[in-house]
Amino acid sequence: MQDHLDVDLDPQKINAFWAWLASHQSDLNALESPDDPFWDELLARLQAVNEGLWFEVSAAGEKDRELVITAQGDWELFPLVEAMVSVAPELPGWTAVPLKPAMGFGFSIGYRGLELNPDDMWFEPLVDPDSPEVLGLRVAVQGFNDDQEEEFANGLLLILDTALGEKAAATDVDLVEVCEMPADPDDEGFLPFTELASYLAWRKSRLTH
């Protein structure tokens, strides 16, 4: 893995990306959606650094806009993302952010025809006593069906990235499986999905003592 990271941490490629972006700030300032031609150009320039990199931008408002560099949950690329942002030039009106920040659970998403709402989910921690540092989650989702298991699972990973933040989602949760909702999830040992961040904080405090 070290060789992989050495290749990715190429100062010349990183500096070339930022120099190009700084010279196109007017295009960046006007960027609103993936329909803008500059969106694809920016993505291509970013993926010239590493094809696993992506980006998000916040909407224009009173505060500085955010340019989020994301590895889409690929933890091997986290050092590259953090190194890139650490040398970002000043872009007036913008803040470069390494990895998707934690946004909490107050949202829902549409994913490939599914409407997924954290309020309608429960989770069961899966912990092996012989490997207590490894955490799996069994997540019960309202409306789950086997025919769309992959769509439910991928949508759930997007929710975890958004709610917990990209780094925490990748490092604090090792595996995820999706299941149908029990008749009484509380009675079956499940916890409300919106309490996951609190559970992870409690779990960390237990593992470090």
C-alpha positions as CSV (number, residue, x, y, z in Angstrom):
1,M,0.0,0.0,0.0
2,Q,2.9,2.3,0.6
3,D,3.9,2.3,-3.0
4,H,0.3,3.1,-4.0
5,L,0.4,6.2,-1.8
6,D,3.9,7.3,-3.0
7,V,2.5,7.4,-6.6
8,D,-0.5,9.4,-5.6
9,L,1.3,12.0,-3.5
10,D,2.9,13.6,-6.6
11,P,3.6,17.3,-5.7
12,Q,3.9,18.2,-9.4
13,K,0.4,16.9,-10.2
14,I,-1.1,18.5,-7.1
15,N,0.5,21.9,-7.7
16,A,-0.5,21.8,-11.4
17,F,-4.2,21.2,-10.4
18,W,-4.3,24.1,-8.0
19,A,-2.5,26.4,-10.4
20,W,-5.0,25.6,-13.1
21,L,-8.0,26.0,-10.8
22,A,-6.7,29.4,-9.5
23,S,-6.4,30.6,-13.1
24,H,-10.0,29.6,-13.7
25,Q,-11.6,31.0,-10.6
26,S,-14.2,32.9,-12.5
27,D,-15.5,29.6,-13.9
28,L,-15.4,28.1,-10.4
29,N,-17.4,31.0,-9.0
30,A,-20.1,30.5,-11.6
31,L,-20.3,26.7,-11.0
32,E,-23.7,25.7,-9.8
33,S,-24.5,22.1,-11.0
34,P,-23.2,19.1,-13.0
35,D,-24.9,20.5,-16.0
36,D,-22.3,23.3,-16.2
37,P,-19.6,22.3,-18.8
38,F,-16.9,23.4,-16.3
39,W,-18.0,20.7,-13.9
40,D,-16.7,18.0,-16.2
41,E,-13.5,19.9,-16.9
42,L,-12.8,20.4,-13.2
43,L,-13.5,16.7,-12.6
44,A,-11.1,15.7,-15.4
45,R,-8.4,17.9,-14.0
46,L,-8.9,16.5,-10.5
47,Q,-8.8,12.9,-11.7
48,A,-5.6,13.7,-13.6
49,V,-4.1,13.7,-10.0
50,N,-5.8,10.4,-9.2
51,E,-8.8,8.8,-10.9
52,G,-10.4,8.0,-7.5
53,L,-10.9,11.6,-6.7
54,W,-14.2,13.5,-7.0
55,F,-15.5,16.8,-5.7
56,E,-18.6,18.6,-4.4
57,V,-19.4,22.3,-4.2
58,S,-21.7,24.1,-1.8
59,A,-24.4,26.5,-3.0
60,A,-23.6,30.2,-3.2
61,G,-24.7,32.1,0.0
62,E,-23.5,34.7,2.5
63,K,-20.5,32.5,3.6
64,D,-17.6,31.2,1.6
65,R,-18.5,28.4,-0.6
66,E,-16.9,25.0,0.0
67,L,-15.0,22.9,-2.5
68,V,-15.0,19.4,-1.0
69,I,-12.4,17.0,-2.4
70,T,-13.6,13.5,-1.8
71,A,-12.3,10.0,-2.3
72,Q,-15.8,8.5,-2.3
73,G,-14.9,6.5,0.9
74,D,-11.7,5.0,-0.5
75,W,-9.6,5.2,2.7
76,E,-6.3,4.5,0.8
77,L,-6.7,7.9,-0.9
78,F,-7.5,9.9,2.3
79,P,-3.8,10.9,2.8
80,L,-3.7,12.2,-0.8
81,V,-6.9,14.3,-0.2
82,E,-5.6,15.7,3.0
83,A,-2.2,16.5,1.4
84,M,-3.9,18.2,-1.5
85,V,-6.0,20.4,0.6
86,S,-3.1,21.3,2.9
87,V,-1.4,23.1,0.0
88,A,-4.5,24.6,-1.6
89,P,-3.9,28.2,-2.7
90,E,-6.1,31.1,-1.5
91,L,-9.2,31.1,-3.6
92,P,-11.2,34.2,-2.5
93,G,-14.8,33.3,-1.5
94,W,-13.9,29.6,-1.3
95,T,-12.7,27.1,1.4
96,A,-11.1,23.8,0.3
97,V,-12.4,20.9,2.5
98,P,-10.7,17.5,2.7
99,L,-13.3,14.7,2.6
100,K,-17.0,15.0,3.1
101,P,-17.7,16.5,6.5
102,A,-20.3,15.1,9.0
103,M,-23.7,16.5,8.3
104,G,-25.8,14.6,10.8
105,F,-28.9,12.6,10.1
106,G,-31.5,15.3,9.4
107,F,-32.0,14.5,5.7
108,S,-33.3,11.9,3.3
109,I,-32.0,10.9,-0.2
110,G,-33.4,9.5,-3.4
111,Y,-31.2,6.7,-4.8
112,R,-32.1,4.7,-8.0
113,G,-35.8,4.9,-7.3
114,L,-35.6,4.4,-3.6
115,E,-36.5,7.0,-1.0
116,L,-34.2,6.5,2.0
117,N,-34.7,8.3,5.3
118,P,-32.6,7.7,8.4
119,D,-35.7,8.2,10.5
120,D,-37.1,5.0,9.0
121,M,-34.0,2.9,9.8
122,W,-32.7,0.9,12.8
123,F,-29.3,-0.7,13.3
124,E,-27.9,-3.7,15.2
125,P,-24.2,-3.6,16.1
126,L,-22.3,-6.7,15.0
127,V,-19.2,-7.3,17.2
128,D,-17.0,-10.4,17.4
129,P,-15.7,-10.8,21.0
130,D,-12.4,-12.0,19.5
131,S,-12.0,-8.8,17.4
132,P,-13.8,-6.1,19.4
133,E,-12.1,-3.4,17.3
134,V,-14.1,-4.5,14.2
135,L,-17.6,-3.1,13.9
136,G,-20.3,-4.3,11.5
137,L,-23.8,-2.9,11.3
138,R,-27.0,-4.7,10.3
139,V,-29.3,-2.0,9.2
140,A,-33.1,-2.6,9.0
141,V,-34.7,-0.4,6.4
142,Q,-38.4,0.3,5.9
143,G,-39.5,-1.1,2.6
144,F,-36.4,-3.3,2.1
145,N,-36.7,-6.1,-0.5
146,D,-34.2,-8.7,-1.7
147,D,-34.5,-7.7,-5.4
148,Q,-33.0,-4.3,-4.7
149,E,-30.5,-5.3,-2.0
150,E,-27.6,-3.7,-3.9
151,E,-29.4,-0.4,-4.4
152,F,-30.4,-0.3,-0.7
153,A,-26.8,-1.1,0.4
154,N,-25.2,1.5,-1.8
155,G,-27.8,4.1,-0.8
156,L,-27.1,3.3,2.8
157,L,-23.3,3.9,2.3
158,L,-24.1,7.3,0.8
159,I,-26.1,8.1,3.9
160,L,-23.3,7.0,6.2
161,D,-20.8,9.2,4.3
162,T,-23.0,12.2,4.6
163,A,-24.2,11.7,8.1
164,L,-20.9,10.6,9.8
165,G,-18.5,12.3,7.4
166,E,-16.4,10.4,4.9
167,K,-13.5,9.6,7.1
168,A,-15.5,8.3,10.1
169,A,-17.8,6.3,7.8
170,A,-14.8,4.5,6.4
171,T,-12.7,4.0,9.6
172,D,-15.4,3.5,12.3
173,V,-17.6,1.1,10.4
174,D,-16.0,-2.0,8.8
175,L,-19.0,-3.7,7.2
176,V,-22.7,-3.0,6.6
177,E,-25.5,-5.3,5.7
178,V,-29.2,-4.4,5.1
179,C,-32.2,-6.3,6.2
180,E,-36.0,-5.9,6.3
181,M,-37.6,-4.2,9.3
182,P,-38.5,-6.4,12.2
183,A,-42.0,-6.1,13.6
184,D,-40.5,-4.6,16.8
185,P,-36.9,-3.5,16.1
186,D,-36.4,-2.2,19.7
187,D,-37.4,-5.6,21.1
188,E,-35.0,-7.3,18.6
189,G,-32.1,-5.4,20.0
190,F,-31.9,-2.7,17.2
191,L,-31.2,0.9,17.9
192,P,-32.6,4.0,16.1
193,F,-30.3,4.7,13.1
194,T,-30.2,8.4,14.0
195,E,-28.4,7.5,17.2
196,L,-25.5,5.9,15.4
197,A,-23.0,8.8,15.9
198,S,-23.7,8.7,19.6
199,Y,-23.2,4.9,19.7
200,L,-19.9,5.2,17.8
201,A,-18.7,7.9,20.3
202,W,-19.7,5.6,23.2
203,R,-18.0,2.6,21.6
204,K,-14.7,4.6,21.1
205,S,-14.7,5.6,24.7
206,R,-15.0,1.9,25.8
207,L,-12.3,0.7,23.4
208,T,-9.8,3.3,24.7
209,H,-10.3,2.5,28.4
